[in-house]
């Protein structure tokens, strides 16, 4: 069943969803590994590996393809993936894409130093196993920030295998949350609470400065990152991040950005099973398949 975004926003307001989400980001509930276990039982052909103790699950379409999506989920770097992430991944596979989901280490037990290193290791494993594949990244919310940070690190290291395309949904690109537009949007945002999000960001950053590109890729070099497709709702305290990203990319070379700025939409709306989400999910698939 698909609900309208307006209905879901009203429900989130009534139940004070942003207070619940904020509390869970700072003090995450016990892991259930729901999405990982469900993916391991997916009807699609699959291969599971462990990157140290972090699952890396690749789903294969029924016909051979070299188009390969590296999928990084959102959750404030603290919450595990939701069933909605599984739905998006399987939709990509149904469209003919190979998809590798990495269940990266989460805060507060782990910090960015471990998470970024492990994620780079996971991508390195994929590039070793599938050296002829054309790699694309997907990330939503914190996963979008991690995806861009990983792409920047691969570029900095001059790695031969790098993503040709990145699709970022409501990405969290600046852990400082100091843009004055963030506070101005707080009343409109039904999902994120700035102060709790800032606390979650500090937990994840660990010993890194909040302005270090390894945790806040908005402060990193934007050149030579390939094609970026970014989707963000305007009723999201992280929307200023993508506006700044657009400005930064416009001043550099080797990176092309297309931004879909969607009026009135909440944070991460594409991930939720909303009536309004389907066209944007389709656009992401088309972006990869072009």
C-alpha positions, 0 to 999 in steps of 0.5 A: 500500500502506498500512502501520500507524502502529506498523509505520512507527514501528518502522521509523523507530526502526530507521533512526534517522529523526529523525537523518536528518530533522534533518540534512536540515533543517539542511543540506537536500539539493539540490532536485529539485522532485519534487512541483512537476513531478509536479503540473504533469503531474497528470491534473486541469485545472491552471493554473501561475503564478510568484510571482517564481520560486516556482511556484503550481499550481492544480488544478481538479475536473471541476465548478465550485466556489468552495471553494478550498484554499491548500496549504502543505506541511511540511518544517521550512521547509527541505525541499521537499514530498514525493509524499505531499503531492501525494496529499493534494492530488489527494484534495482535488480528487477530493472536489470542492475547488479546490486551490492549492499554493504552493512557497514559498521555503525556508531556509536560502537564504531566511528568514521575511521573504522566505517570508512576504512571497512567500506573502502575495503568492501568496494575493493573486494567488489572491484577485485571480484568484478574487475570488468563491471561499471560501478555506480554508488547509491546512498541515502541520508548518511549513506549518501554522505558515506558514498560521496566520502568513499568516492572522494577517497578513491579519487584521492588514492587514484584507484583504477576502479571508481564509481562512474555515477552516484545517486544520492537521496537526501544526503547528509554532507555536512556534519557541522549542521552550521548552515543557518538555513538548517535552523530555519527549516527545523519547523518544517522537517517532520523527521530530523531534529537538529540537536540530536542529529548533531550528537549522532554526527559527533558520535560517528566522527570520533576523533575526526574534525566535523569539517574533515571531508572523510565525515563531511564530504561537502568540505572535500574536493569535488573534481573528477567525481563523475555523474551525480544525481541528487534528490532532496525535498525542500522540507528537510533540514539537510536540503541546504547541503545539496544546495551547497553541493550544487554550488561547489560542483559548478566551480569545478571540473570532471563532475556533473550534477543534476539536482531534483529539488522537490518542493515540500517533500520530507527527508529521505522521501524516496526511500519511503513507500509513498505515492510520490516516491515511485517516479524518483525511484524510476529516475534513479534506475534510468540514471544507472541504465543510461 
